[in-house]
């Protein structure tokens, strides 16, 4: 059985955006990220500038987002990328792991989950810089969707921990998704606390992973963004029986 025959690819939630209803939120996020990258590149070339106007308006740094209270940058940096390899790597991660989490949460809650995980990445960057773990000045820009994608990766590993994933590093290695998630988080932590290359970006990865892990374990916190689920939760409040979260059996076709 191919990957596109599995439940979380067959039963993706619909977005409900008219003619684009068949598109999932995962697809929308990939399209929007790619469109912004292409548009910003075209504008940069037209203006012969070192960076595009969207990049300059939306990147995150302590100087802009915190010291000058340009709080929109906590959100906009998640849709900007520094290079073609940067965006391709991030979008591949979203393409493979996004449907698992979106299938579990539903479209609206997944969108909130993704963006809040990205916000958590920026918050972790600020916190670790504030206590002196991260070096560098406040002007260093940070862009990329990877904080949100780390949240998605950790959540996917929680929903489908035994799903086998093969990576070439540089030889093919097949391990359960939960192992790859722990390896990715562990490597990010090593880089951060050893002041390695791209420590700031890895700090954002840790923040996204922490928020993603928290939200996937406490999914009711996302019901605020899904009115139907929120009404259901209020109607069942006080009945004395603790509701358990039901997960799909993601492993039933694991070995095909």
Buried (B, 14 or more C-beta within 10 A) or exposed (E): EEEEEBBBBEEBBEBEEEEEEEBBBBBBBBEEBBEBBEEBBEBBEEEEEEBBBBBBBBBBBBBBBBEEEBEEBBBBBBBBBBEEEBBEBBBEBBEBBBBBBBBBBBBBBBBBBBBBBBBBBBBBBBEBBEEEBBEEEEEBBBBBBBBBBBBBBBBBBBBBBEBBBEEEEEEEEEEBBBBBBBEBBEEBBEBBBEEEEEBBBBBBBBBBBBBBBBBBEEBEBBBEBBEEBBEEBEEEEEEEEEEEEEEBEBEEBBEE
